[in-house]
Amino acid sequence: MAKLAINGGDITRTTLFPAYNTIGQEEKDAVMKVLETGNLSQFLGAYHNDFLGGPNVREFESKWAKALGVKHAVSVNSNTSGLFTAMGAIGIQPGDEVIVSPYSMSASAIAPLLYGGIPVFADIDPVTFCMAPESIESRITSRTKAILVVHIFGHPANMDLIMAIAKKHNLIVIEDCAQAPMAKYKGKYVGTIGDLGIFSLNYHKHIHTGEGGVITSNNDDLIDRCQMIRNHAENVVGPKGIEDLTNMIGFNFRMTEIECAIGIQQLAKLPDLLAERLENVAFLNEHLSKFSALELQPHPEKGSVHTYYVHPIKFNKEIAGIDRDTFVNALKAELPSAILRETAPLIGMGYVKPLYLQPIYQQRAGWAFNHPAADQKSINYTPGLCPIAEKMHFEVLFTHEFMRPGMSTEDLLDVVSAFQKIFDNIDELKSVETRA
Ligand SMILES: *Cc1c(COP(=O)(O)O)cnc(C)c1O
């Protein structure tokens, strides 16, 4: 008789897991305080005292900058709008090339296109899953303007080598830190090493304000340009006496007073939330390391901190005798979802499909690809372009979120039991031919 739930056996655990919910009384009180003032936003899109927003916006930004030890923080209404702002601020023009990771949320790669820039994909490192420095260097041309680094899953990218490449070729470095708030690379917070760092405060992330984002930098000029792009630059450049009008078309990318009041409380909770997450990862790693078909991600180098937005695990199908997808489907069947939002257990197969395989790149859809300034030789989105990213996506990697704060030791042990049960009964998953 079948033991595994996917074959009709009993499920390892039936009760739902605790929800990941970071919103508490502190946020409620902070929101009420703002509501009582009647002033839900104080931004003015003009050269005026309120050009930089109201008291909660400013307090949130100054606390964020202080927490990371960086000179400036500018709030924006998403990481996506932060990436757009960054591309504008660094002066991306049609035909400029930006080296990006194919193994990231889509917004990281799409950002250059807004200004006619061309995303050029570099392959990833099979251990960190971040862009591999040697692949970055191989993609540099005379039109390369910037490297957009993603600290994917919270693992810091190899910033020493990337900064050295940038210096050698005179390139700007932007860090997408959406999954890595308070991650560190050799003692420095990510988002403070390159020219600009961009964080996300959407509801999937470690901390959130519903939607939101933060740009960080030590560069006064870039921050000035970000502040203008966030808030109707065109109204401000005249009175402010700005001469370089490149990309000085403004958006409304502003956060509200309510969101920033929530953000202040969320930021205060981040260190404890992160510590609990790392403890849960350590616990799971200890218990999962006995399964030889699973390859856990090694700790980053000394002084570096991984923030585990998700917990990535590589699956060895040769050792297991079954393929990854069969394994993950069986694992999903053993475990319930959590209470909040989820309709299935939070386990993902392969993370995102390498972005250049999306229709927008395959069909070169958009004016940037066809602009006369674009070098057609650099517009290469051929399948096979980034073999490691493709292998991770299609065959090797899976991720889960059972290390979220709020999980008890018993909850974590149930997750381990599900893995154990599958490995104990793995023959049930092998095809008839391979079993014989
Ligand atoms: C979530 C995420 C984004 C987009 O963030 P938003 O705030 O939703 O715009 C960008 N990059 C990465 C790596 C992300 O994880």
The ligand as a Gaussian input file, in Angstrom:
#p B3LYP/6-31G(d) Opt

LIG

0 1
 C       10.353000      41.722000      -5.233000
 C       11.482000      42.027000      -6.129000
 C       11.490000      43.117000      -6.986000
 C       10.299000      44.003000      -7.171000
 O        9.929000      44.631000      -5.994000
 P        8.593000      45.530000      -5.942000
 O        8.741000      46.314000      -4.697000
 O        7.440000      44.577000      -5.917000
 O        8.575000      46.378000      -7.149000
 C       12.629000      43.373000      -7.716000
 N       13.716000      42.595000      -7.640000
 C       13.747000      41.508000      -6.856000
 C       14.995000      40.686000      -6.797000
 C       12.623000      41.168000      -6.084000
 O       12.654000      40.090000      -5.308000

